[in-house]
Amino acid sequence: MQPLLLPFYRVILMILGIIEWTVVVWVVISWIIFLASHTTFRRRHPQGFYFLETLNDIFTRVTYPFLRPIRRRLMRYTHVTAGIDWSPLVLLVIIFFLRELLLGLFSYTGPLK
């Protein structure tokens, strides 16, 4: 690997990691909000529920640009998946393949001599 490309490689891997963890945190927060809205937590702790909704809004706005193209392509299959949003899982799989591709490309040292 060329030393000149090493910083770019690390930055790309760092950006992929940030996107990955942002999507994971957003999914977990959305599950918590779903469960909290179907229990008495929403009425007993309105400030806590409002805080969760605010966090969900922030993470939704951050992840939306990455999930929108995937959701558009998966939209025609929503009747098959019973309305489950598979776009976060698809995005995480795409990030995994991109990371493995980058690791394979940048760790390749050339033909054996």
N, C-alpha and C positions, 0 to 999 in steps of 0.2 A: 504494500500500500504506500502511496506517495505521502510524504509528510505534509504536503501542502493541503491535501484533501482531508486529513484527519480532523481538524476543527469542524469542517462542514458536516462530516459524518457524525460526529458527536452531537452537534446541534440538531441534526435531523432526528437522531435517536431520542434526544431529550424532548423534542416537540412531540414525537409519537408517544412517548411515555406520558407526557402531560395530557394529551388528548385521551389516551387510554384511561388514566385515573379519573379524569373529569367525567367521562361517560360512566364509569363504574360508580362514582359517588352520586351522580345524577340518578342512576337507576335505583340505587339503594334509598335515596331520599324520596323518590317518587313512590316506592313501595311503602315506606313509612307513612307518607301522607295518605296513601290509599287506605292503609290499615287504621290510621288515626281518625280518618273521616268516617269510618264505619263503626267506631266505638264512641264511648262518652268522653274520650280525651279532648275532642274538639270543643265540647261545652265546658268541661272542667278546667281546661288550661288554654284559654283563647290566645294568650300571648305566646305560648309555646307553639301552638298551631300556626299562628301568624308568622312566627320566625321560620318554621319549616316551609311555609308557603313562599316566603321571601327567598330562602335558600333555593327552593325548587325553581323559582322564577329566574334567579341568577344563572343556575346551571343549565336551565332550558335554553336561555339566550346564548350561552357559550357553546352548547353542543348542537344547537339547531343548524348552523351552516354545514356541519359535517354529516348530520343525519338526514337533511332534506333531500339530497339526491338519491340516497338509498330508499327513503320512504316513497319517493316518486316511482321508483322502479318496482317496489314491493306492493304498491297500491292495488294493482290488478289481482293480487292474491289474497286480499283481506277476507273474502268470503270463505276461503279455504282454511285460514288460520284462526277463525272465530274472533277476529278483531284484535288479536295479540300483536303488539308492535315488536317486530323482530329486527328492526333497524339497528338498535344498539349492539345486538349480538353480531350482526353482519359486519358492522363497523369494527368491532373488536377483532373479528377474524381477519378482516382486511389489514388492520394494523399489525397483527401477528405475522401475516404473510409478507408485508412490506419490511418488517424488522428482520425476518429471516432472509429475505432477498438481499437486503443491505448487508447483513452479516456475511452472507455468502459472497457477495461481490467484493466487499472490501477486505475480506480475509484471504481472497485468492491471490497467491503470490506468483503465479505463472506456471508454465509446464516444468515438470521435473527434468533435470539434466543428468 
